[in-house]
């Protein structure tokens, strides 16, 4: 039991981040609380791009300058976090990043609801063809 207590205490201290380079860490989950793998996590101002791992975790450590060069560390300030994953609605939220380790609350993605009427062509409208229209299939060519 003492080992478990020490681990929890050490983990708590690490999450508080007493010093060290500024970084942003978190987890991407879906509405059911299941980890979302390979979600793209971006920030504005821009930092390095991260993909969430198998358990949905990601970490951002470096800033990118206007010439796409990596700077030494993320600077404290207000950032917009953007999470993108196919099949889910894009998530955007603003957070204040402080010096040291920043652990975000889980970022929850909502599934995209596809409206088939928006994506499918109107099947009730007949296309009018003109002589020489090459969009029709030619059999035997």
Secondary structure, 3 states (H helix, E strand, C coil): CHHHHHHHHHHHHHHHCCCCCCEEEEEEEECCCCECCCCEEEEECCECCEECCCCCEEEECCEECCCCCECCCCCCEEEEEEEECCCECCEEEEEEECCCEEECCCEEECECCCCHHHHCCCCCCCCCCCCCCCCCCCCCC
